[in-house]
Amino acid sequence: HHHKEDLLPHAASTLFLPLSAPVERAAFQRFLGSLPTSVFRAKGFIRLAESPGQLHTFQQVRDQAELLLLPLENGADIITGLVFIGPHLDEKRIRELAEGLAPAHVI
């Protein structure tokens, strides 16, 4: 008999962290660069401190050197936050890193 985890040894888990305030672009890029290697994709919607009225979508793949950050129109109803995807995510570590990103604004 095979166990489910035997059939899916690299099954991904996800983690969502809401953000209630704009973040500085440089701090955000440092944060993404410091994520554990188990995060193989990060994506979501954020507001940057440099342009707080503008909503941006972002995505980053672990092997991709460049962060893709695009402005969105009509984003007033979108909840800002970060989604992390990867096997065996270290939720505690990711949350600790996020606290340094936007103190008192990460839920």
N, C-alpha and C positions, 0 to 999 in steps of 0.2 A: 504494500500500500504506500502510495506517495502522499506526503503531507502537502498542503497548499503552498507552504513556504519553500518546499523542495522544487515544486514546479515553477515557481516564480522567484528565483534567487535574487533578482535585481528589481523586485517590485518597488515602485516609487511611493513615497509618502509625500504629503503636502502640508504646508504650514501657512496660515494667513495671519498677517499682523496689520491691523488697521493703523493708519497714521492720521492724527487730527490736526496737524500743523504742517506748514511748508518746511522743507529741509534745504540746507545749503547744498548746492550741486557738488562741490568738492568733498564735503563730508559724506554725501551719499555715495560718491564714487569710491571713497576710502572704505566705507562700510561694505560695499559689494565686494571689494578686493580682499577684505578680511574674512569673508564667509568661509565656513568649513568646506573642505573638498567634497563632502557628501552632497552639497548643493550643486546639482548639475544644471538647474535653470532657475532664474528669478524673473518675475514679471509683476506688473501691477500698474496702478495709477498713483501719481504723486503730484504735489505742487511744490515748486522750487521757491526758495526764499527770494531769489533774484527776480522772479516774476510770479508772485503769489496768486494773481488773478487768472493765470493760465494753467490748465490741467495738462499733464504730460502722461503718456503711456511709456513704459519702459520694458525692455526685456534683455536678458543677458544669458548667454549659454556659457557654461564653464570654459569650454575650449575657445571661445570667441574673445578676442582681445578688446574689442570695442563695445561700449555700452550703447544700445540703440534707445534713444530718448526722443520721442516725437510729441509735438504739441497737438492737442485735440480741441476741436470746437464743440460748443454745447455740452460741456461736461459738468454742469451744475448739479445734476442728480447722481453723479457717480461717487461712490465711496472710495476715498483714497486709502491705499494700503499696499502691502507687499505680499507676494505669493512666492514661496520657495518649494521647489520640487527636487526630490532626490531620495535615494535609499537610505534608511536609517538616519534621518535628520536629527541633529542634536538641537532640539527645540530650546533647551535652557541656554545653550551657548548663543544661538541666533538671537534670542530675546535679549541677552546681555549686551550683545553687539549693537542691537537696535536702540537700547536705552542710551547709549553714547551718541547715537545719531540725532535724536530729538528728545532730550530729557523732559519728562513729565507730559509728553505728547504721544507716546507709544502706549497703546492699550494692552 
